[in-house]
């Protein structure tokens, strides 16, 4: 094995194949392997589930006030986009209701385990309308590029006021808490899950998909041949290399193969198939037809439910998950035939409500309801005033939902915006700019800190993960868990 030509060819093969295999397996950065052993947690499992609604969800039609004064104010401005009050999903103990398309969350609402969080958005520090209007530049005062899809997505995901920050608050939290796995994503590689040393572990988002280099080999290859090939490659990766970088690359491959060996069985389980969990299948039954789940978010959350149930195989007592939907940029057609309860936005919220409701029921049936907290994020809210296309435009502060057995329902959190156009929460002064673009009264930092505090992060760790949190004084947590 000391022949120079053999060594050179082997190193070339390793260099060319390492990142490709790691990418195919959904794992791997150099830092993943250089951190060494991670400390074990006590035997109490907790998971966070981020559901990102890309495009900018209309939070004003997601959570609607039900008291007469504010509902009438809402309906007068929203006009044909206003949700009829008799169709709202009522939240016990609150003067708020959910869009009727979120009826799938009725069980969580009845249990008192759903909390609306009002007027949240990226902030560097608390901000009044006067301060917003007086800001001559955004540096140190305003978050970057307000109303921009990509920039605001990054700010929600990275938990800073800087859209160029390459890491996410989920990834930084994973590092700070030394979780066994990085953030596990069921849809792409979000900035949310990136840290200085890790990228997210990306798993297939459809039950039954294969995961792992050898699982992905053509079906006509004999099982024995696959085993022999894997044994040969495993032996190669165990060999000590002369270059430190080559050793790092081979370590990445060993880690990748170990992860795929652990998780491929869970990933492949389909509803009603071998290894399926009855409690999960029962909870997701309304979404299942012909053994398949009919919606994209439903498939993602079914996969995550299996991973939560199989946490002994996944390993680690703290895990952050990421799922997503898109198409929330509803500049038009929020209402169909004059009914906002049946338009494009309603279809999107139905997918969200049905999938998240099934996930909530699955966690409750598994006895893990208090161990898993799901929450929404989105680019920004949308204008209170509709546009001429039966839609809404880009805004800022937004209403979000937190769901789980540990969630303290029965009340809303944060401050619902003052619905007065041109009022203290509206960025606009002149009539033409009074569109109901709300200045947030709670920050992404406070929203994230509330969940991460429940998750186990200390105050010192929160300040590391969320660099602007100190700007909010003692009001660092919103109290919904």
Helices and strands as residue ranges (DSSP letters): H 4-25, H 30-34, E 46-53, H 59-62, E 63-65, H 68-78, G 79-81, G 85-87, E 89-90, E 96-98, G 100-105, H 106-111, E 114-121, H 129-134, H 149-158, H 169-176, E 184-185, G 191-193, E 201-202, H 223-238, H 244-268, H 278-284, G 285-287, E 288-289, E 292-293, H 296-309, H 311-314, E 318-325, H 344-365, G 369-371, E 372-378, E 398-403, E 413-414, G 431-433, E 442-443, H 444-455, H 459-465, G 469-472
